Amino acid sequence: MKSALKTQVTTQILKLKYTMKAIVLVKDGRPDTAFEIQELPKPKAGKGEIVVKVSHFGLNYADIMARKGLYNDRPPLPCVLGYEVVGTVEEVGESVLGFAIGDYVVAFTQFGGYAEYAKTDARGAVRLSPGTDPSVATALATQYCTAWFAACHMVNLKAGDHVLVHAAAGGVGTALVQIAKSKGCIVFGTASSAQKLNYLKAQGVDYPINYKEKDFEKEINALLGAKKRLDVVFDPIGGKNFKRSMGLLGSGGRIVPFGASDWSASKGGFMDKLKLVFGFGFLHPIGLMMKSKGVIGVNMLRIGENKAEYLNQCLEEVYAHFQSNTLKPTVDSVWDVADLYKAHQKLEGRATIGKVVVKW
């Protein structure tokens, strides 16, 4: 009896040491049925990697798309979603410099963030000052780095630029507004409610537009007048929204698509795909050249995979501006792991302002 009990205790100790809890996406569909909490092996740090003991992780709209089976980059099921985590360094891999066990960090994860432990390329992490709010810090990775890379590296906003930010009350939208205002831009922002418009006004948006009540295209044309056009548009929606926004650009104008949330309302069938594609309209290099317009796509997964040094630079720059109080993330809500499905429901329903966070 004692031997059997000892074996059982030893097994449990080993299990605790080498396994972790993770929220696993087991099937496409509703958030209350698509996820399961499972025991999985803890990740091990490889060369150039660190393992983070996670206290908080963030949600992004790509998580909604992945859960619904509409995101091509999602790993095969079953899989663990999640693009960013905050916590302490648990393990440091070979050749990693600048990190030690116990460091408090925010880190990118190319999936795997919905877990008690997450592995990442060390170039996708930055040390946080003690006392930094972990909920706020989650926004600094995917959302603020997406905005920073788009606005500062790919577009290079300038003072006086007329800039349109779609979904401006969301996490990336908030970051884009703050970056644009810090550079002296004139900002137009779309949102879906009076509450969100008040938020945009507080963020410094010059022309908040409720796209459910007004045609943003007509509204902006009226505000600009006959001779003025937009310089930059940031669009996470896609489809017809992209095409209409493209028409608002003037010479030298650039549009930056960084998502296609319009796709999330579809069932993902062939006809839905055609509808989305045709909604974007047709672009030709000659037409872009003659009108001197540009389309610049941003996908931070590709940057993380192929240009990790860019990701590292963005994260360090974002964190520096966060510390100087230029960038101020807004946290919409913080949810316990058991209520992950509620967090998904809120984000999918476009009822959020700022970052949605989940804690262990």
C-alpha positions as a printed Julia matrix, in Angstrom:
360×3 Matrix{Float64}:
   0.0    0.0     0.0
   2.78   2.46    0.97
   4.73   1.59   -2.2
   1.68   2.19   -4.4
   0.96   5.51   -2.66
   4.58   6.6    -3.02
   4.47   5.78   -6.74
   1.26   7.73   -7.14
   2.68  10.79   -5.35
   5.9   10.6    -7.38
   3.9   10.41  -10.6
   1.87  13.48   -9.63
   5.04  15.43   -8.75
   6.61  14.54  -12.1
   3.4   15.46  -13.87
   3.39  18.88  -12.22
   7.03  19.36  -13.13
   6.8   18.43  -16.81
   3.23  19.3   -17.8
   1.09  22.41  -17.84
  -2.49  23.47  -18.34
  -3.36  24.88  -21.74
  -6.58  26.01  -23.38
  -6.82  23.88  -26.49
  -8.92  24.67  -29.53
 -10.42  21.29  -30.33
 -12.93  22.25  -33.02
 -14.25  25.18  -35.01
 -17.31  26.96  -33.75
 -18.72  28.8   -30.77
 -16.31  29.78  -28.0
 -18.29  27.91  -25.32
 -17.85  24.6   -27.17
 -14.62  25.03  -29.15
 -12.11  25.07  -26.24
 -10.97  22.53  -23.63
  -8.49  22.91  -20.76
  -5.98  20.08  -21.13
  -2.68  18.92  -19.66
   0.11  19.28  -22.2
   3.91  18.9   -22.03
   5.75  22.03  -20.94
   7.74  23.61  -23.8
  11.53  23.44  -23.72
  13.74  26.37  -24.72
  15.77  25.7   -27.85
  18.69  27.71  -29.17
  17.86  31.41  -29.11
  14.61  30.84  -27.21
  13.14  31.5   -23.78
  10.23  29.88  -21.93
   7.87  32.2   -20.06
   5.71  31.24  -17.09
   2.53  33.03  -18.12
   0.44  35.16  -15.81
  -1.59  36.96  -18.51
  -2.2   36.56  -22.21
  -3.98  38.77  -24.71
  -6.75  38.23  -27.23
  -6.66  39.52  -30.8
  -9.27  39.46  -33.54
  -7.17  36.86  -35.36
  -8.08  34.52  -32.48
 -11.74  34.89  -33.43
 -10.94  34.12  -37.06
  -8.84  31.1   -36.03
 -11.54  29.74  -33.74
 -14.05  29.93  -36.57
 -11.72  28.15  -39.0
 -11.24  31.26  -41.16
  -7.55  31.9   -40.52
  -5.16  30.18  -42.91
  -2.13  30.47  -40.62
  -3.79  28.53  -37.8
  -2.04  25.23  -36.95
  -3.99  21.99  -37.51
  -6.48  21.08  -34.78
  -6.09  20.52  -31.91
  -3.96  23.57  -31.29
  -3.25  26.35  -28.79
  -3.94  29.91  -29.9
  -2.4   33.09  -28.53
   0.07  35.69  -29.83
   1.37  37.38  -26.71
   2.04  36.66  -23.06
   3.24  38.44  -19.94
   5.05  36.61  -17.16
   8.46  35.58  -15.84
  11.28  33.83  -17.64
  11.33  30.15  -16.63
  14.1   28.88  -18.89
  16.8   30.46  -21.07
  18.04  28.62  -24.14
  21.5   28.41  -25.64
  22.95  31.61  -27.16
  20.35  33.87  -25.52
  21.77  37.13  -24.19
  20.02  39.77  -22.11
  17.59  37.5   -20.27
  17.83  35.61  -16.99
  15.5   33.28  -15.12
  12.98  35.35  -13.18
  12.96  38.35  -15.55
   9.54  39.97  -15.95
   8.72  40.14  -19.67
   6.15  40.65  -22.39
   6.69  38.33  -25.34
   5.31  37.47  -28.75
   4.22  33.88  -29.34
   3.51  32.43  -32.75
   0.54  30.6   -31.29
   0.82  28.79  -27.95
  -0.03  31.79  -25.76
  -3.17  30.28  -24.16
  -1.06  28.21  -21.77
   0.65  28.31  -18.39
   4.05  28.24  -20.14
   4.94  29.59  -23.57
   8.08  29.39  -25.71
   9.31  32.25  -27.89
  12.28  33.5   -29.87
  14.13  35.73  -27.41
  14.09  38.52  -30.01
  10.32  38.64  -29.57
  10.49  39.57  -25.89
  11.39  42.62  -23.83
  11.99  43.01  -20.11
   9.41  45.03  -18.21
  10.04  47.39  -15.34
   8.93  45.99  -11.95
   5.38  47.02  -11.18
   4.28  47.32  -14.82
   0.61  46.38  -15.04
   0.59  42.97  -16.81
  -2.82  43.64  -18.36
  -1.55  46.84  -19.96
   1.69  45.16  -21.03
  -0.14  42.52  -23.09
  -1.2   45.25  -25.53
   2.41  46.25  -26.23
   3.15  43.14  -28.27
   0.8   42.22  -31.12
  -1.41  45.3   -31.17
   1.04  48.13  -30.5
   3.84  46.55  -32.53
   1.48  46.02  -35.47
   0.51  49.69  -35.28
   4.11  50.85  -34.86
   5.44  48.73  -37.72
   2.63  49.92  -40.01
   2.74  53.61  -39.09
   6.44  54.17  -38.49
   8.31  51.55  -40.53
   6.07  50.95  -43.54
   4.28  54.31  -43.93
   6.37  56.84  -41.99
   3.6   59.23  -40.95
   4.41  62.93  -41.12
   2.99  66.03  -39.45
  -0.08  67.29  -41.28
  -0.95  63.93  -42.85
  -4.69  63.27  -43.06
  -5.09  59.75  -41.66
  -8.12  57.45  -41.48
  -8.1   54.69  -38.86
 -10.85  52.09  -39.18
 -11.96  50.27  -36.0
 -10.2   53.08  -34.16
 -11.5   52.09  -30.7
  -9.91  48.64  -30.86
  -6.47  47.7   -29.59
  -4.54  48.36  -32.83
  -6.8   51.29  -33.64
  -6.06  52.94  -30.3
  -2.34  52.5   -30.89
  -2.57  53.93  -34.43
  -4.49  56.97  -33.19
  -1.9   57.64  -30.47
   1.0   57.27  -32.89
  -0.64  59.49  -35.52
  -1.48  62.22  -33.01
   2.04  62.12  -31.55
   3.33  62.86  -35.07
   0.99  65.79  -35.62
  -1.45  64.08  -38.01
  -5.1   64.99  -38.55
  -7.02  61.84  -37.67
 -10.36  60.48  -38.83
 -11.56  57.42  -36.9
 -14.49  55.06  -37.44
 -16.33  53.21  -34.66
 -19.74  51.66  -34.07
 -21.3   53.41  -31.06
 -21.68  56.72  -29.27
 -19.61  55.35  -26.38
 -16.75  54.53  -28.74
 -16.98  57.93  -30.41
 -16.61  59.6   -27.02
 -13.57  57.41  -26.41
 -12.08  58.48  -29.74
 -12.61  62.14  -28.89
 -10.77  61.58  -25.59
  -7.92  59.96  -27.55
  -7.61  63.07  -29.7
  -9.34  61.9   -32.89
 -10.22  65.03  -34.85
 -13.16  63.53  -36.72
 -14.84  60.51  -35.07
 -17.39  58.84  -37.39
 -20.08  56.33  -36.42
 -20.04  54.07  -39.47
 -23.38  52.51  -38.49
 -25.14  55.87  -38.67
 -23.17  57.65  -41.38
 -21.53  56.69  -44.66
 -17.87  57.2   -43.76
 -16.91  57.77  -47.4
 -19.44  60.59  -47.91
 -18.67  62.03  -44.48
 -14.93  62.24  -45.12
 -15.4   63.68  -48.61
 -17.61  66.38  -47.12
 -15.09  67.14  -44.36
 -12.12  67.27  -46.73
 -13.77  69.32  -49.46
 -13.41  68.99  -53.21
  -9.63  69.4   -53.47
  -8.28  67.52  -50.45
  -7.79  63.75  -50.13
  -6.48  61.37  -47.46
  -2.79  60.57  -47.15
  -3.03  57.27  -45.24
  -5.73  54.7   -44.4
  -5.3   51.84  -41.93
  -7.82  49.08  -42.62
  -8.33  45.87  -40.57
 -11.76  45.2   -42.11
 -11.19  44.49  -45.8
 -13.74  43.72  -48.5
 -15.79  46.69  -49.7
 -14.4   48.75  -46.84
 -10.95  48.54  -48.48
 -12.26  49.52  -51.91
 -14.18  52.55  -50.59
 -11.21  53.65  -48.49
  -8.89  53.35  -51.47
 -11.06  55.85  -53.31
 -10.46  58.44  -50.59
  -6.69  58.5   -51.12
  -4.93  61.3   -52.94
  -1.62  61.32  -54.81
   1.08  59.84  -52.63
  -1.6   58.14  -50.53
  -1.07  54.74  -48.93
  -3.54  52.21  -47.6
  -2.39  49.61  -45.09
  -4.58  46.49  -44.83
  -3.68  44.48  -41.71
  -6.73  42.25  -41.32
 -10.0   41.17  -42.88
 -12.53  41.12  -40.05
 -15.32  41.41  -42.65
 -14.47  37.77  -43.43
 -15.44  36.71  -39.89
 -19.13  37.32  -40.61
 -19.1   34.71  -43.38
 -19.35  30.92  -43.23
 -16.08  30.52  -45.09
 -17.55  28.87  -48.19
 -16.36  29.32  -51.77
 -19.0   31.94  -52.57
 -18.09  33.83  -49.39
 -14.46  33.9   -50.5
 -15.44  35.21  -53.92
 -17.59  37.89  -52.32
 -14.68  38.99  -50.13
 -12.22  39.03  -53.04
 -14.54  40.98  -55.35
 -15.33  43.36  -52.51
 -11.68  44.43  -52.37
 -11.87  45.47  -56.02
  -9.18  45.02  -58.64
  -5.82  46.76  -58.48
  -3.23  46.98  -61.22
   0.34  48.26  -60.87
  -0.15  50.69  -63.77
  -3.22  52.19  -62.09
  -1.35  52.56  -58.82
   1.61  54.12  -60.61
  -0.49  56.6   -62.61
  -2.33  57.75  -59.48
   0.78  57.46  -57.28
  -0.96  55.37  -54.65
   0.35  52.46  -52.61
  -1.01  49.34  -50.92
   1.14  48.02  -48.07
   0.06  44.79  -46.41
   1.11  44.09  -42.83
   1.15  40.62  -41.24
   3.22  40.44  -38.06
   3.34  36.63  -38.17
   5.37  36.87  -41.38
   7.59  39.56  -39.85
   8.19  37.38  -36.8
   9.05  34.36  -38.96
  11.24  36.07  -41.53
  12.41  39.37  -40.02
  12.65  38.77  -36.29
  15.1   41.66  -35.99
  12.35  44.02  -37.2
  10.01  42.62  -34.58
  12.64  43.14  -31.91
  13.21  46.74  -33.01
   9.48  47.47  -32.98
   9.01  45.98  -29.52
  11.92  47.95  -28.08
  10.7   51.19  -29.67
   7.13  50.62  -28.49
   8.3   49.89  -24.96
  10.49  53.02  -24.91
   7.52  55.19  -25.95
   5.32  53.4   -23.41
   7.8   54.26  -20.68
   7.87  57.91  -21.82
   4.05  57.93  -21.68
   3.64  58.65  -25.41
   1.84  55.34  -25.88
  -0.9   54.49  -23.37
  -2.74  51.2   -23.94
  -6.35  50.95  -22.86
  -7.49  47.71  -21.22
 -11.1   46.85  -22.0
 -11.43  43.92  -19.6
  -9.53  41.17  -17.78
 -11.03  37.68  -17.62
 -10.25  34.54  -15.66
  -9.25  31.52  -17.74
 -12.56  29.81  -16.95
 -14.35  32.71  -18.67
 -12.26  32.72  -21.85
 -15.37  32.0   -23.92
 -17.01  35.18  -22.56
 -13.96  37.2   -23.56
 -14.18  35.71  -27.07
 -17.88  36.53  -27.25
 -17.29  40.15  -26.29
 -14.45  40.62  -28.76
 -16.35  38.93  -31.57
 -19.39  41.11  -30.86
 -17.25  44.24  -31.42
 -18.23  45.43  -27.95
 -14.68  46.16  -26.78
 -12.65  49.33  -26.36
  -8.92  48.59  -26.2
  -7.3   45.32  -25.12
  -9.0   42.13  -23.93
  -6.84  40.16  -21.47
  -7.06  36.72  -19.84
  -5.24  35.74  -16.63
  -4.28  32.43  -15.05
